[in-house]
Amino acid sequence: MAFPAVTVGRFADAQRRSPRPGATVDAGTRSPRSPSAPVIHAPIAGLDLGRMRLAAGHFVADLPGGSRATLTLDATWQRATVALLERHQLPEAAVVVLDTDTGRVLVWASRGGEPGARAGQELPRLPVAPAASVFKIVTTSALLAHGLAEDSVTCYSGGFHRLLARDLVSDPRRDRDCATLGEAFANSINTVFARRALERLSPDDERAQATAWGFGEPVPFDVAVQPSPVTIPTDTLEFARTAAGFWNSYLSAVHGAALGQAIARGGELSRPWIVDRVQSARGDVTAVGGAQPWRRATTPEIARSMQRMMLRTVTDGTAFHGFHDAHRRAYLDGITVGGKTGTLTRDTPYRAYTWFVGNAEGPGHRLSFAVLVGNDPLWRVKAATVARQVLQIAYRGHATD
């Protein structure tokens, strides 16, 4: 079986015109906090997050003409997260934390990345790393939308580190392990997603879901964000591999945080924002940031199913060890955390990428986040552990090893 090749491009005009999942929503032009100043809805000319500085307890960035942007970052969390990444001495890392309810950026930090990139600016907005198994979010929503139940069982074999043609064929003699869709999501079981995608989905279905989740177009933000590209291949095996998260899709950290937020918000993607207000050289407020909807990615019912799956990733899935100590005790007792891991290794130059994209809820805060870690051959730490440490900073005031 083969399908026509489909590539999600930079823009998705047809999807924007549709009121169905994936449609862009008009957010208006005025902020409820400042009826006289326009809401920021496009990248701000001259905004350089690599030159942000702390002034009077707030991070600010100077703009051309003497204007200044006051940022939404939580100064304590931001400084502690930057210090955490430095402590791990990671070749590449990016962390974005959003307020789930508003999309306000509370942490924007990075280390390493593209040559010449400045820490804290470039890496979170660039899709330098493969989406890996985080792309299973797209495939899961497509499968649920096409009638596969959360508790549907698939028996499988193979596909742990790679997918071969034989792994796509059911064989009772080999298929000795079985998992529900929810278990397959939590444990990132590649063969389950590959087989179910071939059974239930076409490349057009996968493309439509990827577009609905914002792949192929820039994430709307206060600085330009490069689109997270995805290509849906022709070949049956390559289509199955793509659906399971083996290559053909890339992701930026700010887009990853938006994916987690959408699941927590019942399937609605919102525009993240990092500028609280812009002031002229005279001190007048000339523009303000604020919560704005972006598009609907999926239905509330599907989002609720995916929330349950994300919780299992932490309680008994691939992120368990990042969030529990050697005695199986939770590091963040009393905090509800769910997410999706991803792991994929690039050979030249070598980089072992791990992701953790998800949500947390505890006293005082509902947070959505994405953590990307790129290790060299000497692995230092995985993304799930860094995510737990960032959440410890937010909820406990400090991170533990």
C-alpha positions in Angstrom: 0.0 0.0 0.0 1.3 3.5 -0.9 -0.1 7.0 -0.5 0.5 10.2 -2.4 3.2 12.3 -0.6 1.8 15.2 1.4 3.8 18.0 2.9 2.5 20.5 5.5 3.8 23.8 4.2 4.4 27.2 5.8 0.9 28.3 5.7 -2.5 26.6 5.8 -5.0 29.0 4.3 -7.8 26.5 3.8 -7.5 25.5 7.5 -7.6 29.1 8.6 -10.9 29.6 6.7 -12.5 26.7 8.4 -14.5 27.0 11.7 -13.7 23.4 12.4 -10.7 22.2 14.5 -7.7 24.1 13.2 -9.5 27.4 12.4 -7.9 30.6 13.4 -10.0 32.7 15.7 -10.2 36.5 15.6 -9.1 37.8 19.0 -9.9 41.4 18.5 -7.6 44.4 18.7 -8.0 45.7 22.3 -6.8 44.5 25.6 -9.2 44.2 28.5 -6.5 45.5 30.7 -5.9 48.7 28.7 -8.7 50.0 26.6 -6.5 52.7 25.1 -3.5 50.6 24.0 -3.6 48.1 21.2 -3.0 44.4 21.9 0.2 43.0 20.5 -0.7 40.5 17.9 2.5 40.2 15.7 6.2 40.0 16.2 7.7 43.3 17.6 10.3 45.0 15.4 13.7 45.1 17.1 12.7 42.8 20.1 15.8 40.8 21.0 15.2 38.3 23.8 18.9 37.6 23.9 19.5 41.1 25.3 16.9 40.9 28.0 18.0 42.3 31.4 16.7 42.5 34.9 15.5 46.0 36.0 13.5 46.7 39.2 12.5 43.1 39.6 11.3 42.6 36.0 13.0 41.4 32.8 13.0 44.1 30.1 14.3 44.4 26.6 15.2 47.7 24.9 13.6 48.5 21.6 14.6 50.9 18.8 13.9 54.6 19.4 14.3 54.4 23.1 11.2 52.3 23.7 11.2 49.4 26.1 9.4 46.1 26.5 8.6 44.8 29.9 8.4 41.0 29.8 6.0 38.6 31.4 8.8 36.3 32.8 8.7 35.3 36.5 12.2 36.7 37.4 12.8 34.1 40.1 11.9 31.1 38.0 13.7 32.5 35.0 17.0 33.0 36.8 16.8 29.6 38.5 16.1 27.8 35.3 19.0 29.5 33.5 21.2 28.5 36.4 19.8 24.9 36.2 20.7 24.5 32.5 24.2 25.9 33.2 24.7 23.4 36.1 23.9 20.5 33.8 26.3 21.8 31.2 24.1 20.6 28.3 25.2 21.1 24.7 21.7 22.1 23.8 18.6 22.7 26.0 15.4 24.8 25.8 12.7 25.4 28.4 9.5 27.3 27.8 6.9 27.5 30.6 3.4 29.1 30.1 0.6 30.0 32.3 -2.0 27.5 31.1 -5.0 29.8 31.4 -3.5 32.8 29.6 -0.5 31.7 27.5 1.7 34.1 29.4 5.4 33.1 29.1 6.9 32.6 32.6 10.2 31.0 31.6 12.1 31.3 28.3 15.5 29.8 28.6 18.0 27.9 26.5 21.6 26.8 26.3 23.7 26.1 23.2 22.0 25.5 19.9 22.8 26.9 16.5 26.2 28.5 16.0 26.1 32.2 17.0 22.7 31.8 18.8 22.4 33.7 22.1 21.2 31.7 25.1 17.6 32.6 26.0 16.7 33.7 22.5 17.1 31.5 19.5 16.7 27.9 20.5 13.1 28.0 22.0 11.7 29.5 18.8 13.6 27.2 16.3 12.5 23.7 15.3 16.1 22.3 15.5 15.1 19.0 17.0 12.9 16.2 15.6 9.5 16.1 17.3 10.2 12.4 17.9 7.4 10.7 19.9 5.9 14.1 20.8 4.3 13.8 17.3 2.3 10.9 18.7 0.0 13.7 20.1 -1.0 14.4 16.5 -1.5 10.7 15.6 -3.4 10.1 18.9 -5.9 12.9 18.2 -6.3 11.6 14.7 -6.9 8.0 15.8 -9.4 9.1 18.5 -11.2 11.3 15.9 -11.5 8.4 13.6 -13.2 6.1 16.1 -10.4 4.3 17.9 -11.2 4.2 21.6 -8.8 5.0 24.4 -9.1 1.5 25.8 -8.8 -0.3 22.4 -6.2 -3.1 22.7 -3.5 -3.8 20.2 -1.1 -6.8 20.5 2.3 -6.1 19.0 6.0 -7.0 18.7 9.1 -5.1 17.7 9.5 -1.4 17.1 11.3 -0.4 20.2 14.3 1.4 18.7 13.2 1.2 15.0 10.3 0.1 12.9 10.8 -2.6 10.2 8.2 -3.8 7.6 7.7 -7.0 9.5 6.7 -5.0 12.6 3.6 -3.6 10.7 2.2 -7.1 10.2 0.1 -8.8 12.8 1.5 -12.2 13.8 0.0 -14.0 16.8 3.2 -16.1 17.1 5.2 -12.9 17.7 2.6 -10.5 19.1 2.9 -11.5 22.8 2.5 -8.1 24.3 -0.7 -6.1 24.3 -1.6 -2.5 25.2 -4.5 -0.1 25.1 -4.1 3.1 23.2 -3.7 4.9 26.5 -1.0 2.5 27.6 0.8 2.8 24.2 0.8 6.6 24.5 2.1 6.6 28.1 4.8 4.1 27.2 5.5 5.4 23.7 4.9 2.0 22.0 5.8 2.7 18.4 4.4 -0.5 16.8 0.9 0.2 18.2 0.8 3.7 16.6 2.3 2.5 13.3 -0.2 -0.3 12.9 -3.2 1.7 14.0 -2.3 4.6 11.7 -2.1 2.2 8.7 -5.4 0.7 9.8 -7.4 3.9 10.5 -5.7 6.9 8.8 -4.6 8.2 5.4 -1.9 10.8 4.9 -4.6 13.4 4.4 -6.0 12.6 7.8 -2.5 12.9 9.4 -1.8 16.1 7.5 -5.1 17.6 8.6 -4.4 16.8 12.2 -0.8 18.2 12.0 -2.1 21.4 10.5 -4.8 21.7 13.2 -2.1 21.4 15.9 -0.1 24.2 14.3 2.5 22.3 12.3 3.7 24.0 9.1 3.0 27.6 10.1 4.7 30.1 12.4 3.4 30.0 16.0 1.9 33.5 16.6 4.2 35.2 19.1 6.0 38.4 20.0 9.1 37.4 18.2 9.2 35.4 14.9 8.9 31.7 15.4 10.0 29.3 12.6 7.3 26.8 11.6 7.5 23.3 12.8 7.7 21.3 9.6 6.3 17.9 8.9 6.3 15.8 5.7 3.9 12.8 5.3 5.8 10.4 3.0 4.5 8.2 0.1 5.8 4.8 1.2 3.7 2.7 3.6 6.6 2.0 6.0 7.7 5.6 6.0 4.1 6.8 6.6 3.9 4.4 9.6 7.2 5.5 10.9 6.1 9.2 10.7 2.9 8.5 12.5 4.9 6.9 15.3 7.3 9.8 15.5 10.3 8.5 13.6 11.6 11.6 11.8 9.8 13.7 9.2 8.6 16.1 11.9 10.4 18.8 13.8 9.3 21.0 16.8 10.3 24.2 18.6 10.0 24.4 22.3 7.5 27.3 22.2 5.3 25.2 19.9 5.7 22.2 22.2 4.5 24.2 25.2 1.5 25.3 23.2 0.7 21.7 22.4 0.6 20.8 26.1 -1.4 23.9 26.9 -4.0 23.0 24.2 -4.6 19.6 25.8 -5.1 21.2 29.2 -7.5 23.8 27.7 -9.8 21.3 26.1 -8.2 21.3 22.7 -7.8 25.1 22.2 -4.4 26.5 21.1 -3.8 30.0 22.4 -1.2 32.6 21.3 1.7 32.6 23.7 2.9 36.1 24.7 6.1 37.3 26.4 5.7 41.1 26.3 3.5 42.5 29.1 3.7 46.1 27.7 5.7 48.4 25.5 6.5 51.9 26.7 7.8 54.8 24.7 10.9 56.8 25.6 8.6 59.1 27.5 7.1 56.3 29.5 3.7 56.1 27.7 2.2 52.6 27.3 1.9 52.1 23.5 1.0 48.4 23.3 0.1 45.6 25.7 0.2 41.9 25.7 -2.8 39.7 26.6 -4.5 36.3 26.2 -5.6 35.7 22.6 -7.0 32.5 21.1 -5.2 30.9 18.1 -7.2 27.9 16.9 -9.0 24.8 18.0 -6.8 21.7 17.5 -9.2 19.0 18.6 -12.5 18.4 20.5 -12.8 18.7 24.3 -13.6 15.0 24.5 -10.5 14.0 22.7 -8.4 16.5 24.8 -9.8 14.9 28.0 -8.7 11.4 26.8 -5.3 12.7 26.0 -5.0 14.4 29.4 -5.6 11.0 31.0 -2.9 9.4 28.8 -0.4 12.2 29.7 -1.0 11.5 33.4 -0.1 7.9 32.9 3.2 8.9 31.2 4.3 10.2 34.6 2.6 7.7 36.9 3.7 4.5 35.1 5.1 5.4 31.7 8.2 6.7 30.1 8.6 9.7 32.5 8.2 7.7 35.7 11.9 7.8 36.7 12.2 11.5 36.0 9.4 12.2 38.5 10.1 9.5 41.2 13.1 8.7 43.3 14.8 5.3 43.7 12.1 4.4 46.3 9.3 5.2 43.8 8.3 8.3 45.8 7.0 11.3 43.8 9.3 14.3 43.9 6.3 16.6 43.5 3.8 15.1 45.9 0.5 17.0 45.7 1.2 18.3 42.2 -0.6 16.8 39.2 1.8 16.4 36.2 1.2 14.8 32.8 3.1 14.9 29.6 4.6 13.2 26.6 8.2 12.2 26.2 10.2 11.9 23.0 13.6 10.5 22.2 15.5 10.5 18.9 19.2 10.5 18.1 20.9 12.3 15.2 24.2 10.8 14.0 26.0 13.7 12.3 26.8 15.6 14.3 25.8 13.3 17.2 23.0 14.7 19.3 20.6 12.6 21.5 17.4 14.6 21.8 14.9 14.1 24.5 11.6 16.0 25.0 9.1 16.4 27.8 6.0 18.3 26.8 3.1 18.6 29.3 1.1 20.3 32.0 1.2 20.7 35.8 -1.4 21.8 38.3 -0.8 22.6 42.0 -1.5 25.3 44.5 -1.5 28.7 42.9 -0.4 27.7 39.4 -1.6 25.8 36.3 1.5 25.5 34.0 2.1 24.2 30.5 5.7 23.6 29.4 8.1 22.1 27.0 11.7 20.9 27.8 14.1 19.9 25.1 17.5 18.4 26.0 20.3 17.6 23.5 23.0 15.4 24.9 26.4 14.5 23.3 27.7 10.9 23.5 28.2 11.4 27.2 24.5 11.8 28.4 24.1 14.2 31.3 20.3 14.3 31.9 17.0 13.6 30.2 14.3 16.1 29.5 11.8 14.6 32.0 14.2 15.1 34.8 14.9 18.7 33.8 11.1 19.3 33.5 10.6 17.9 37.1 13.4 20.2 38.3 11.8 23.2 36.6 8.5 22.4 38.2 10.3 22.0 41.6 11.5 25.6 41.2 8.0 26.8 40.4 6.2 24.9 43.1 8.8 24.2 45.8 11.3 27.1 45.3 14.3 25.0 44.5 15.3 21.9 42.4 16.7 18.6 43.7 19.1 16.3 41.9 
